[in-house]
C-alpha cells in the first residue's frame, strides 16, 4: 500500500526521492514526505494530497542532503494530515513504514510511562520514538534497530535514517515487500522494482524477517536469526517497469487497450507458438492425483477464482472451493489429503492472501499461485508459480491483470482436463484453437469503446446500478459492479440472474439501470426471462451480448452493446472488456480520479 524509497549517493537526494515517489503513486496514497541528512542534520518535508504539493513545498523550502528517505502514505491509524504523514521523526531518527504495528498501543503506554510524549495518531511514530529511546540509552543506530524489530507485532517494511549518519540506511521487512537496488557508489531501497527502475536494474529482494544495513559501498543483509544472508541479486528488465501512459489520458485506458496483446503473450507462454499441449513451469502438477482444489484471493482476483471454479468443475471435473482470503484463514478450514491450494494475486504481496497461503503450507499437497510479479512473496513461497505476464499495471482498478488471470486459469483448467481425460481430445483441441484466436476477438471487442462512452453519460446520472449474469457471467457481473463502484463511486450490486426474484427485484424501478451480461449460450433463454421480469417493472436493461443475443432479446431492451461471438467457455475473458469500458467512461463522466480512486490502494499489503 504505502510506498517507500531510500537513496544514498553522490547527488542531491530530494529530486531522486520525489521522482521515485511519482512512480509509486499507483499504489494509492493521501500524503507524502521525504527526509534527508545534510552535514549530519536530519530534516524533513511533508504535505497532504498529491505529490505536486510536496514538490511545491520543496521549491519554497528546499531540502539538501545526499542521503534520504521518502514515503507515500495510505492512511490507516490517523487521518491524512501533515502531522500524521511520514517520515516520522523522533530527534535523531526518521522512519518510513508500510504495514501495521499491531501492538503499538502497548508500546505507546510503555513510552508514556518513561515520560515520552506523542505528536501523531499513527503506529509508525511509536517505531521512531522507541528507536530514539534506545539511541538515548547509548545504542548505536544498528543496535537500536536490532532491539526495536523483535518488539514489533504485525506486518511492516521499515526504513530508518539517522542524524549524524549521512552514509547509512537500515531496512527491514516482515510481511510487507522491500527491495534493495545496487548502484556504483550509490545504493537504493524501494517498495518494488518500479520505484527503483530509473535508478538501477540490479535488485535484491529482502526475504521475510531480513534486516539490511546499507551504505554507499556496501549492503549487509541478515536473516531473522541474525545470520548473514546471501540474497540473490537479479537483473530487472527495465521495460517491464515502464509507467508511461502511451498517449492515453489515463493508465487505465492504456491497460484496457493492451489486453489483446498481453492475453496473447500469456497464451503463447503456455501453448507455445503452434502447439496444442499446455505446458506448465517446472514439474507442473499431476492433476490425476488431485481430489479437490481450494482457490483463495481478494477483490478482482477473487472473481477470477469464482470463474475458474466453473472451468475446473465443468472441464476437469475437480471439486473446487473458492474463498475470500481474509475469511479463509480465520475459519481454519480443514485441508484434506489430495487437496491443491491455489492463490491468485496481481502483486503477489496481498497480505490476506499471503497469510492464507502460509496457513495451507504443510497441509495441502501442493501450493500453486497465479501472479503478475515473479519475485513476489506469494510466488517465492509457492511450490509452483504461474506468471500471468500482464506487465506492469498502474491503474488501481485491475483490468489487464484480470483478463490475464482468467486466461491462465482457463489454461490450467484445460491442462487438468487433458491430464484427467475428462474432455474428449477433439473438444480440447477445438477449445485450444479458439483460445489462440481470442486476442483477435478482444481487438474487435475494443470497438465498443465508443458506445460505452455514449452510454456512460446516462449511467453517470444513476445513484444505483445492478448487474446480472448466469453461469460464467455471474462472476463477471460481480466484477463489473466492483469496477463501476470503485472508480465512479456509484453504488452498484451484482446478482446471479436466478436470484433476482428472491429479493433484489424489490430494487427495480425506472431509475435503476440493470446491466445484463448474457451471451447467446445454453443459459440465454433463462436470462431473457429474467430481463422480462425487470422490464415489466419499468427497469432499464443494458444488454451486453452477441448479435444473435441482442436480436433475440427484442425491442424492450433499453440499450445494447454488441460483442463478437466466441465459444461460451471463453466468454468471461471477452466480456470483461465492456464492463471495464463502462466503468472507465462513467468515471470520466463523473469527473473522478480514474487511476487513483479515493480510499483505494493498488497493492494491499496490510490486513
Steps between C-alpha positions, in 0.01 A plus 500: 500500500732777620802569281857513633819630341852553635812649338871514582717656231711787376212718379234700680247249630178703478450485120566123497260443787215703350541341157495151651191587705325602178557148376336369818186712469318204348506326838256759637577777752362808672818673619872492427831607649876471491784533751871556439825527692717800408830557681369276774171687545173310454207691349176420319218641284144362491180592318142374480346406166673448169876495455487833324430655840820352637691610188367856541604501865852391407528788252434752777685317778762273339641200680873445450687176555634203308327236708130480562176308525155563352146374545150509356247428776165324480337583832428225752559630852409867498355712221688645202660803663847650479562401862418136425699496174830314476792518555451500875786656692601463861808715562785298343300254287249520214290200396277407206274199527267284296280271708335503841664466840225316683639546852575872466258590783692286749828653381353851527396429856852385582651811344251726675597343832860599418386859451504494120215688331333463159413739221305274263227236493712253307652167587819595313590784736534234769779334298689829470458586870605154616808506276597844627443382857762229448736747333469720808608200709826488305416246230641541151245541219542137406470375855192715560323359195598147600331558834189655347417244230429199727259714700277583204197281438320507165630562150748761394756626254716758680774738393705698753710816451717644779637843588878506486501199266506623142617162367250264662155361436353208693216302342288217634201299383244274659196433285530808277728504193829687480783493246855634480642651182871474428691791345858614451594705803131528584229268624123516526205347686145483367162334537533340158699495179281769344628759747861396438483449123639843395780467753627145447416170334674291770260404776514286814169414665503475877342186638274458800673615819802654324681813620742685271770753589561710190783743424619646170759225461346202679183306573487261793188285536425284802211258539255478789752298700764770456709290265656643187270430207618465143200635311515475125543814290277494193518692175165671442388578147418867510234468229287305747501800731396769249228719635417736214142538378587430138297793367188417701338735748514245781697187582170312525415585139843387385476176695153421365630542147806281568289193576509333158878514508556384858239223477676386184832499686354279773352257247830468314690449824298192593414368152809591302483640151309216337449221754175370642636351823513733798827503691546629853829618651730257678350161573145633467210336682387137495127567475419128501580503873298811581178429689405857586618856443474806721518837323570807715533869412371853568306753294517462124728197533226333708259541207762341274497204740120479489523479122771233521271291723258465206783402265671252733178328599346492152808420293721305743235368742701614805298609806594861577448727798554875464560727795580859584849505647410720796233250608677177408787505747292593803247224435786250525343269239614139481739435213472131416748275313474529124434875522679755285478859625519778242549869581447788256653846547610762250773641723586173669519695826131516603522458878183294554577272206857446615377415852251250355780342295711459811208338679486237224872427501560153637130415468428511125672256268613790287494880507437670165487871431394718208697825520620792292822563694736206471717604797211570735458333839205288386693379196809416701306313767300289254596155376410621152439860391318562172581842351217689329740721300275806509792739540499788746145605589480852641126570516359409841197336337634177354431447129767321299614305805145365540474385139844338523405329826192359328708386205755316714227343715321376188824354368547330837149352480566373147829347617315327785238372254776370275673316787178354636357414155171668592474680168499325164818575311323663200307727739815598688679578174201706385507706818875540475464629144225738610724627777778570250259717305381690806738801473354587161148479644604725790626754248159507336329532838694820568296657220222528759697784664292762321159362596622447859603866515157611373303278737712602794372856478161366608634244746686781677164651598391187690536455874468121486581250226443124502699237310358157416657186359456123490759225503838630389348848476414518869861562615530749212193684627667520841817634340304753291328635811830520688670689217217751480480579869873513565576769240167683444375475862154400380334237714492179298400147590514172310279195527468162339206557264304213651517669840322810377156386609632401844528856623699735276206553264362734768770749395378525141341821374544732204792678666715187540693388191556124490805375311447145379793292374347227286676345202293269282580182693311214664370732774397784273127422495493505880679836495230632264234399753684693771522804275126484439447511876706817518333668203153417633586717800629795303866409530744608228699211355847556359573168332854391417479212255591383150297586189267202531443571867411864441263402219329232712455739794258714301407868508436529872872532576601857584853486355733233370873441454583249230801273538642246255385142544747280683479148640304520829799366693698811403229759567626616843824631349315676219220646711745652747585768242161675468458487879832684532414750227165583659666559837778708346276731299248535783782611727613749235145637481490530879836676508663261745867405525502193276850371568510578871145478637443625851574274796645222281850359464642286222692258715325418827789395720323537835208303643 
